[in-house]
Amino acid sequence: MKSFRKELWFNIPRRRQLVNITPDVEACLRESGVREGLLLCNAMHITASVFINDDESGLHHDFEVWLEKLAPEKPYSQYQHNGFEDNADAHIKRTIMGREVVVAISDGRLDLGPWEQIFYGEFDGLRRKRVLVKIIGE
């Protein structure tokens, strides 16, 4: 069995953004040489997320509005966590959107549904962060 590990690095220039990382993850799969197996993709930071959904701008806007209703960024004083940082909302948004995805690999391809794409969700940007891609299989 093969094992492959790679980190993808991001430096999002604003506080929040959703980034389609499917092409980056597919490149990792090609590099791994794995034809059958499993791929784990997870955010390595507690204020970022990796999730699967549709790449549609209206939906991305809806996520932003929904997340902001559930865990508004401001006022910062509403959160006890915000003593040294102002990112309590980002921790909550990450918990809602999830830490990782696991995708089957079949015949050398990600076994995704017809509209499924892999996204990196940044909720406290303006600094360098990473995503882990771990692939096991044959």
N, CA, C and O of each residue as an XYZ file, in Angstrom:
552
protein
N       0.836     -1.174      0.000
C       0.000      0.000      0.000
C       0.884      1.242      0.000
O       1.905      1.289      0.685
N       0.482      2.242     -0.772
C       1.183      3.521     -0.837
C       0.588      4.484      0.184
O      -0.586      4.411      0.544
N       1.454      5.389      0.632
C       1.017      6.479      1.499
C       1.640      7.767      0.979
O       2.835      7.808      0.686
N       0.840      8.807      0.866
C       1.279     10.089      0.310
C       0.793     11.209      1.217
O      -0.338     11.174      1.701
N       1.640     12.198      1.447
C       1.279     13.358      2.267
C       1.790     14.627      1.604
O       2.933     14.691      1.150
N       0.928     15.632      1.554
C       1.342     16.927      1.012
C       0.548     18.026      1.707
O      -0.618     17.841      2.057
N       1.193     19.166      1.901
C       0.517     20.327      2.467
C       0.262     21.347      1.369
O       1.135     21.632      0.549
N      -0.943     21.888      1.369
C      -1.305     22.993      0.493
C      -1.339     24.249      1.350
O      -1.959     24.252      2.414
N      -0.692     25.303      0.911
C      -0.606     26.535      1.691
C      -1.457     27.629      1.063
O      -1.523     27.764     -0.159
N      -2.108     28.408      1.927
C      -2.973     29.494      1.478
C      -2.676     30.752      2.292
O      -2.366     30.682      3.481
N      -2.778     31.892      1.632
C      -2.682     33.185      2.308
C      -3.826     34.037      1.776
O      -3.654     34.801      0.826
N      -4.975     33.902      2.387
C      -6.197     34.574      1.923
C      -6.096     36.055      2.302
O      -5.851     36.373      3.466
N      -6.280     36.965      1.339
C      -6.051     38.389      1.601
C      -7.190     39.118      2.315
O      -7.155     40.342      2.443
N      -8.177     38.394      2.771
C      -9.245     39.018      3.566
C      -9.666     38.056      4.668
O      -9.179     36.928      4.735
N     -10.559     38.498      5.518
C     -10.929     37.701      6.699
C     -11.615     36.390      6.328
O     -11.289     35.342      6.885
N     -12.569     36.441      5.384
C     -13.321     35.231      5.033
C     -13.345     35.051      3.510
O     -13.460     36.005      2.740
N     -13.232     33.782      3.122
C     -13.333     33.443      1.699
C     -13.464     31.932      1.556
O     -12.908     31.169      2.347
N     -14.206     31.512      0.538
C     -14.296     30.101      0.172
C     -13.497     29.910     -1.110
O     -13.669     30.656     -2.074
N     -12.620     28.907     -1.117
C     -11.737     28.657     -2.256
C     -11.935     27.227     -2.726
O     -11.831     26.289     -1.935
N     -12.219     27.057     -4.007
C     -12.335     25.724     -4.588
C     -10.929     25.151     -4.740
O     -10.136     25.639     -5.546
N     -10.625     24.117     -3.964
C      -9.290     23.510     -4.005
C      -9.302     22.157     -4.720
O      -8.316     21.422     -4.673
N     -10.407     21.831     -5.375
C     -10.493     20.544     -6.069
C      -9.331     20.335     -7.037
O      -8.733     19.259     -7.020
N      -8.977     21.313     -7.885
C      -7.837     21.086     -8.790
C      -6.522     20.817     -8.056
O      -5.713     20.008     -8.511
N      -6.308     21.485     -6.935
C      -5.088     21.255     -6.143
C      -5.071     19.843     -5.565
O      -4.035     19.179     -5.557
N      -6.225     19.392     -5.083
C      -6.331     18.051     -4.503
C      -6.167     16.994     -5.605
O      -5.514     15.973     -5.392
N      -6.755     17.239     -6.770
C      -6.580     16.317     -7.907
C      -5.117     16.229     -8.318
O      -4.645     15.155     -8.689
N      -4.397     17.339     -8.258
C      -2.960     17.326     -8.580
C      -2.199     16.467     -7.566
O      -1.275     15.742     -7.936
N      -2.579     16.549     -6.308
C      -1.964     15.693     -5.286
C      -2.212     14.219     -5.596
O      -1.313     13.387     -5.476
N      -3.437     13.911     -5.995
C      -3.776     12.528     -6.322
C      -2.924     12.023     -7.483
O      -2.392     10.914     -7.427
N      -2.793     12.828     -8.529
C      -1.944     12.425     -9.667
C      -0.509     12.193     -9.205
O       0.127     11.212     -9.591
N      -0.007     13.103     -8.377
C       1.367     12.991     -7.881
C       1.560     11.729     -7.039
O       2.637     11.132     -7.054
N       0.533     11.325     -6.313
C       0.633     10.154     -5.430
C       0.748      8.851     -6.198
O       1.375      7.904     -5.723
N       0.149      8.792     -7.384
C       0.126      7.564     -8.152
C      -0.888      6.540     -7.658
O      -0.957      5.438     -8.202
N      -1.671      6.876     -6.649
C      -2.672      5.956     -6.107
C      -3.845      5.858     -7.075
O      -4.340      6.871     -7.568
N      -4.284      4.637     -7.343
C      -5.403      4.403     -8.268
C      -6.684      4.010     -7.534
O      -7.786      4.308     -7.996
N      -6.534      3.339     -6.385
C      -7.674      2.898     -5.571
C      -7.326      3.144     -4.113
O      -6.283      2.699     -3.634
N      -8.194      3.849     -3.412
C      -7.904      4.106     -2.013
C      -8.769      5.200     -1.435
O      -9.916      5.388     -1.842
N      -8.205      5.923     -0.477
C      -8.920      6.997      0.201
C      -8.041      8.233      0.300
O      -6.820      8.140      0.421
N      -8.681      9.381      0.245
C      -8.010     10.654      0.376
C      -8.641     11.421      1.534
O      -9.858     11.596      1.591
N      -7.800     11.871      2.448
C      -8.221     12.740      3.541
C      -7.690     14.126      3.246
O      -6.524     14.287      2.888
N      -8.539     15.121      3.393
C      -8.137     16.508      3.192
C      -8.673     17.295      4.385
O      -9.885     17.379      4.584
N      -7.765     17.871      5.181
C      -8.227     18.590      6.362
C      -7.471     19.888      6.597
O      -6.286     20.018      6.289
N      -8.207     20.844      7.155
C      -7.621     22.119      7.546
C      -6.754     21.891      8.782
O      -7.150     21.182      9.707
N      -5.585     22.492      8.788
C      -4.653     22.335      9.898
C      -4.707     23.536     10.852
O      -3.801     23.731     11.662
N      -5.751     24.320     10.754
C      -5.915     25.510     11.583
C      -7.350     25.545     12.102
O      -8.284     25.198     11.378
N      -7.521     25.954     13.323
C      -8.805     25.867     14.014
C      -9.795     26.941     13.563
O     -10.940     26.943     14.014
N      -9.382     27.840     12.692
C     -10.290     28.869     12.170
C     -10.481     28.726     10.658
O     -10.866     29.678      9.979
N     -10.211     27.540     10.148
C     -10.402     27.251      8.716
C     -11.085     25.901      8.589
O     -11.097     25.106      9.530
N     -11.654     25.649      7.417
C     -12.470     24.470      7.203
C     -12.170     23.856      5.844
O     -11.699     24.535      4.932
N     -12.447     22.572      5.721
C     -12.486     21.903      4.419
C     -13.825     21.176      4.356
O     -14.194     20.445      5.274
N     -14.543     21.391      3.258
C     -15.865     20.786      3.114
C     -16.151     20.556      1.638
O     -15.443     21.062      0.768
N     -17.204     19.783      1.368
C     -17.628     19.500     -0.005
C     -18.991     20.119     -0.234
O     -19.904     19.969      0.579
N     -19.117     20.822     -1.358
C     -20.408     21.350     -1.771
C     -20.318     21.812     -3.209
O     -19.339     21.533     -3.902
N     -21.336     22.513     -3.652
C     -21.454     23.002     -5.021
C     -20.655     24.294     -5.194
O     -20.617     25.126     -4.288
N     -20.022     24.460     -6.345
C     -19.284     25.686     -6.649
C     -20.219     26.660     -7.358
O     -20.168     26.814     -8.579
N     -21.058     27.305     -6.585
C     -22.066     28.231     -7.136
C     -22.042     29.492     -6.291
O     -22.214     29.421     -5.074
N     -21.832     30.646     -6.912
C     -21.610     31.892     -6.184
C     -22.789     32.277     -5.295
O     -22.577     32.799     -4.200
N     -24.019     32.037     -5.732
C     -25.173     32.340     -4.894
C     -25.166     31.524     -3.617
O     -25.501     32.031     -2.546
N     -24.783     30.261     -3.728
C     -24.695     29.402     -2.547
C     -23.599     29.889     -1.604
O     -23.773     29.881     -0.386
N     -22.482     30.307     -2.166
C     -21.390     30.813     -1.332
C     -21.833     32.061     -0.573
O     -21.498     32.228      0.600
N     -22.575     32.926     -1.231
C     -23.131     34.098     -0.570
C     -24.080     33.672      0.551
O     -24.045     34.233      1.646
N     -24.916     32.689      0.277
C     -25.855     32.195      1.284
C     -25.117     31.628      2.496
O     -25.547     31.839      3.631
N     -24.005     30.907      2.270
C     -23.193     30.411      3.381
C     -22.711     31.580      4.244
O     -22.811     31.549      5.471
N     -22.194     32.597      3.584
C     -21.674     33.765      4.300
C     -22.754     34.414      5.160
O     -22.520     34.716      6.330
N     -23.922     34.625      4.588
C     -25.025     35.258      5.318
C     -25.457     34.374      6.486
O     -25.642     34.861      7.602
N     -25.616     33.091      6.232
C     -26.052     32.140      7.259
C     -25.046     32.058      8.400
O     -25.424     32.118      9.570
N     -23.767     31.920      8.063
C     -22.733     31.825      9.090
C     -22.653     33.103      9.919
O     -22.438     33.053     11.130
N     -22.825     34.232      9.269
C     -22.756     35.507      9.982
C     -23.945     35.673     10.928
O     -23.822     36.311     11.974
N     -25.092     35.101     10.565
C     -26.241     35.121     11.474
C     -25.992     34.224     12.691
O     -26.335     34.585     13.816
N     -25.398     33.064     12.458
C     -25.142     32.115     13.543
C     -24.017     32.566     14.477
O     -24.104     32.398     15.693
N     -22.971     33.137     13.899
C     -21.797     33.552     14.674
C     -21.277     34.872     14.111
O     -20.280     34.886     13.389
N     -21.944     35.981     14.434
C     -21.525     37.268     13.879
C     -20.122     37.667     14.343
O     -19.749     37.459     15.498
N     -19.366     38.238     13.427
C     -18.013     38.673     13.758
C     -18.024     39.754     14.847
O     -17.230     39.703     15.786
N     -18.919     40.717     14.714
C     -18.955     41.855     15.637
C     -20.309     41.933     16.329
O     -21.298     41.455     15.773
N     -20.389     42.509     17.503
C     -19.285     43.130     18.239
C     -18.355     42.077     18.849
O     -18.802     41.032     19.322
N     -17.071     42.370     18.829
C     -16.085     41.436     19.361
C     -16.326     41.143     20.837
O     -15.997     40.063     21.328
N     -16.894     42.104     21.529
C     -17.096     41.971     22.975
C     -18.132     40.908     23.350
O     -18.254     40.564     24.526
N     -18.871     40.388     22.383
C     -19.889     39.373     22.706
C     -19.283     38.008     23.039
O     -19.977     37.123     23.540
N     -17.991     37.843     22.760
C     -17.343     36.548     22.960
C     -16.294     36.635     24.064
O     -15.470     37.550     24.073
N     -16.325     35.696     24.982
C     -15.312     35.653     26.039
C     -13.937     35.319     25.484
O     -12.929     35.745     26.048
N     -13.875     34.572     24.400
C     -12.593     34.198     23.782
C     -11.819     35.423     23.309
O     -10.589     35.407     23.274
N     -12.526     36.466     22.953
C     -11.889     37.633     22.336
C     -11.191     38.535     23.352
O     -11.488     39.727     23.429
N     -10.275     37.978     24.125
C      -9.457     38.775     25.020
C      -8.171     39.206     24.345
O      -7.795     40.377     24.392
N      -7.492     38.246     23.711
C      -6.228     38.533     23.037
C      -6.392     38.542     21.517
O      -5.560     39.098     20.800
N      -7.457     37.929     21.039
C      -7.735     37.855     19.604
C      -9.176     38.301     19.369
O      -9.954     38.472     20.308
N      -9.507     38.482     18.103
C     -10.875     38.874     17.746
C     -11.506     37.848     16.810
O     -12.243     38.205     15.891
N     -11.210     36.566     17.053
C     -11.617     35.552     16.078
C     -12.512     34.451     16.632
O     -12.566     33.362     16.060
N     -13.214     34.706     17.727
C     -14.100     33.681     18.286
C     -15.115     33.220     17.253
O     -15.414     32.029     17.163
N     -15.646     34.156     16.474
C     -16.622     33.792     15.443
C     -16.026     32.820     14.438
O     -16.728     31.931     13.956
N     -14.744     32.969     14.109
C     -14.085     32.087     13.142
C     -13.984     30.661     13.678
O     -14.120     29.704     12.915
N     -13.750     30.512     14.963
C     -13.715     29.178     15.574
C     -15.087     28.502     15.452
O     -15.179     27.317     15.134
N     -16.135     29.264     15.705
C     -17.487     28.715     15.631
C     -17.848     28.366     14.195
O     -18.427     27.310     13.943
N     -17.513     29.241     13.249
C     -17.812     28.991     11.830
C     -17.098     27.730     11.354
O     -17.667     26.945     10.595
N     -15.868     27.533     11.789
C     -15.119     26.325     11.413
C     -15.822     25.083     11.943
O     -15.928     24.079     11.239
N     -16.301     25.145     13.179
C     -16.982     23.997     13.758
C     -18.235     23.653     12.960
O     -18.539     22.479     12.750
N     -18.947     24.659     12.525
C     -20.169     24.457     11.741
C     -19.852     23.848     10.370
O     -20.534     22.921      9.933
N     -18.841     24.354      9.704
C     -18.533     23.923      8.334
C     -17.695     22.644      8.283
O     -17.659     21.974      7.251
N     -17.028     22.303      9.371
C     -16.304     21.035      9.415
C     -14.812     21.166      9.214
O     -14.317     22.148      8.662
N     -14.122     20.164      9.671
C     -12.656     20.139      9.630
C     -12.097     19.480      8.380
O     -11.100     19.939      7.823
N     -12.745     18.390      7.934
C     -12.129     17.601      6.873
C     -13.153     16.897      6.007
O     -14.344     16.836      6.309
N     -12.619     16.362      4.904
C     -13.406     15.488      4.045
C     -12.575     14.242      3.751
O     -11.345     14.282      3.730
N     -13.275     13.150      3.529
C     -12.659     11.904      3.069
C     -13.351     11.552      1.758
O     -14.579     11.504      1.682
N     -12.544     11.306      0.728
C     -13.084     11.014     -0.601
C     -12.497      9.696     -1.090
O     -11.292      9.463     -0.985
N     -13.350      8.847     -1.618
C     -12.885      7.602     -2.218
C     -12.113      7.910     -3.506
O     -12.412      8.868     -4.218
N     -11.129      7.083     -3.775
C     -10.375      7.157     -5.024
C     -10.705      5.906     -5.815
O     -10.501      4.789     -5.339
N     -11.211      6.092     -7.014
C     -11.578      4.972     -7.888
C     -10.972      5.193     -9.258
O     -11.203      6.223     -9.892
N     -10.203      4.230     -9.709
C      -9.581      4.291    -11.034
C      -8.762      5.581    -11.208
O      -8.765      6.186    -12.280
N      -8.066      5.988    -10.148
C      -7.178      7.143    -10.210
C      -7.861      8.495    -10.157
O      -7.230      9.521    -10.406
N      -9.159      8.504     -9.831
C      -9.903      9.769     -9.799
C     -10.632      9.914     -8.468
O     -10.956      8.929     -7.804
N     -10.882     11.181     -8.094
C     -11.714     11.428     -6.924
C     -13.125     10.980     -7.253
O     -13.673     11.358     -8.289
N     -13.708     10.191     -6.394
C     -15.045      9.643     -6.629
C     -16.080     10.602     -6.023
O     -16.704     10.304     -5.004
N     -16.246     11.755     -6.674
C     -17.171     12.796     -6.237
C     -18.467     12.723     -7.026
O     -18.489     12.224     -8.151
N     -19.551     13.223     -6.435
C     -20.818     13.333     -7.143
C     -20.734     14.386     -8.234
O     -19.739     15.106     -8.318
N     -21.763     14.491     -9.074
C     -21.695     15.351    -10.254
C     -21.439     16.832     -9.967
O     -20.823     17.503    -10.795
N     -21.876     17.356     -8.853
C     -21.674     18.787     -8.565
C     -20.728     19.012     -7.391
O     -20.474     20.154     -7.009
N     -20.213     17.942     -6.824
C     -19.380     18.072     -5.644
C     -17.982     18.607     -5.977
O     -17.324     18.168     -6.920
N     -17.563     19.572     -5.161
C     -16.229     20.153     -5.238
C     -15.704     20.270     -3.806
O     -16.481     20.326     -2.853
N     -14.387     20.306     -3.669
C     -13.762     20.426     -2.350
C     -13.380     21.891     -2.144
O     -12.788     22.523     -3.019
N     -13.733     22.419     -0.961
C     -13.488     23.820     -0.658
C     -12.658     23.986      0.599
O     -12.770     23.224      1.559
N     -11.822     25.011      0.557
C     -11.149     25.525      1.736
C     -11.949     26.741      2.178
O     -12.142     27.678      1.403
N     -12.413     26.728      3.416
C     -13.140     27.862      3.971
C     -12.263     28.591      4.962
O     -11.866     28.034      5.986
N     -11.965     29.833      4.656
C     -11.157     30.665      5.550
C     -12.079     31.602      6.316
O     -12.897     32.299      5.717
N     -11.949     31.620      7.638
C     -12.812     32.454      8.468
C     -12.038     33.453      9.313
O     -12.636     34.252     10.034
N     -10.707     33.414      9.232
C      -9.862     34.367      9.957
C      -8.561     34.521      9.177
O      -7.489     34.144      9.650
N      -8.671     35.077      7.982
C      -7.557     35.132      7.049
C      -6.498     36.164      7.380
O      -6.309     36.561      8.530
N      -5.817     36.581      6.326
C      -4.748     37.579      6.394
C      -3.462     37.005      6.985
O      -2.596     37.744      7.456
N      -3.352     35.680      6.953
C      -2.109     35.033      7.359
C      -2.028     33.660      6.689
O      -3.028     33.108      6.230
N      -0.819     33.138      6.650
C      -0.560     31.882      5.951
C      -1.093     30.690      6.752
O      -0.834     30.559      7.948
N      -1.846     29.821      6.059
C      -2.390     28.615      6.693
C      -2.274     27.438      5.732
O      -2.033     27.612      4.537
N      -2.450     26.243      6.273
C      -2.239     25.043      5.446
C      -3.378     24.046      5.561
O      -4.153     24.027      6.517
N      -3.428     23.221      4.528
C      -4.360     22.101      4.444
C      -3.530     20.855      4.205
O      -2.609     20.869      3.389
N      -3.842     19.785      4.903
C      -3.162     18.513      4.727
C      -3.926     17.641      3.749
O      -5.145     17.505      3.854
N      -3.218     17.052      2.805
C      -3.785     16.033      1.920
C      -3.034     14.743      2.204
O      -1.822     14.667      2.003
N      -3.745     13.741      2.666
C      -3.156     12.421      2.973
C      -3.890     11.383      2.136
O      -5.116     11.285      2.177
N      -3.113     10.606      1.372
C      -3.694      9.618      0.461
C      -3.089      8.256      0.796
O      -1.875      8.109      0.932
N      -3.977      7.259      0.926
C      -3.516      5.888      1.104
C      -4.233      4.985      0.108
O      -5.406      5.191     -0.203
N      -3.525      4.004     -0.377
C      -4.122      3.074     -1.329
C      -3.073      2.428     -2.207
O      -1.883      2.406     -1.895
N      -3.566      1.901     -3.321
C      -2.672      1.205     -4.258
C      -2.809      1.761     -5.651
O      -2.134      1.297     -6.570
